[in-house]
Amino acid sequence: MDQFVLFTDGRAPWVAGWGTLALINAGLAQGKNRRGLIWFLLSLVFGPLATLVLVLLPRVRPTLF
């Protein structure tokens, strides 16, 4: 029964939304040639602030060497 406390407590939508945002940020980071896992973890901690930073950062150019 204790594993369902989170869902009955009213925090489940907030946790699901935060996790979804982290997944979206990981995909956005990979689209900008950045490391998706790093941005996923940053998004779990900083949430929408990480999204703002990621959107404002330019795309990384691949190097020739």
Secondary structure, DSSP 8 states (H G I E B T S, - for coil): -GGGHHHHTT-HHHHHHHHHHHHHHHHHHHHTTS-HHHHHHHHHHHTHHHHHHHHHS--------
